[in-house]
Amino acid sequence: MPSNLTHWCRNCNVHHPLHLVCTCGRAEDTPDAEVESLVCPICFTTELEELEEFGDEQ
């Protein structure tokens, strides 16, 4: 069964699914463009790491 947890916050040590850490905002250089960034929904840091998928061998 695949996990829906995709990211780990190095600051608060909590795992999150992508839809909770993905946010969009305006790009500073181009007012009409948006930029996507990853932010922890608990501590609001950007210190997130994408989790690797592991096979059934472990």
PLY file of the C-alpha trace (Angstrom):
ply
format ascii 1.0
element vertex 58
property float x
property float y
property float z
element edge 57
property int vertex1
property int vertex2
end_header
0.00 0.00 0.00
1.67 3.27 -1.08
1.91 6.08 1.44
0.53 9.50 0.65
3.22 11.13 2.81
5.63 12.78 0.41
7.65 15.28 2.44
9.44 15.49 5.79
9.98 18.73 7.70
13.53 18.89 9.07
12.51 21.61 11.52
9.54 20.01 13.33
10.24 16.37 12.29
6.73 15.74 10.89
5.74 14.01 7.62
3.17 15.60 5.29
1.40 14.84 1.99
2.22 17.09 -0.96
-1.13 18.90 -0.95
-0.42 20.26 2.55
3.10 21.54 1.84
2.56 22.98 -1.63
1.62 26.66 -1.79
1.41 29.13 -4.65
2.20 32.80 -4.49
3.00 35.70 -6.76
6.42 35.82 -8.33
8.21 39.02 -7.36
9.80 39.58 -10.76
6.67 38.98 -12.83
3.36 40.20 -11.37
1.26 37.95 -13.63
3.19 34.76 -12.82
2.86 32.47 -9.83
5.60 30.54 -8.08
5.14 27.23 -6.27
6.97 26.72 -2.99
6.99 24.05 -0.29
6.16 25.25 3.22
5.50 23.17 6.35
1.87 23.69 7.46
2.88 23.37 11.13
6.02 25.48 11.61
5.98 27.37 8.26
9.60 26.59 7.42
10.80 25.79 3.92
13.21 23.12 5.23
11.38 20.18 3.65
12.80 17.06 2.07
11.03 14.89 -0.45
10.68 11.31 0.79
12.02 8.42 -1.26
9.82 5.41 -1.96
11.04 2.10 -0.64
10.23 -1.30 -2.13
8.86 -4.33 -0.30
12.38 -5.72 0.16
12.88 -3.93 3.48
0 1
1 2
2 3
3 4
4 5
5 6
6 7
7 8
8 9
9 10
10 11
11 12
12 13
13 14
14 15
15 16
16 17
17 18
18 19
19 20
20 21
21 22
22 23
23 24
24 25
25 26
26 27
27 28
28 29
29 30
30 31
31 32
32 33
33 34
34 35
35 36
36 37
37 38
38 39
39 40
40 41
41 42
42 43
43 44
44 45
45 46
46 47
47 48
48 49
49 50
50 51
51 52
52 53
53 54
54 55
55 56
56 57
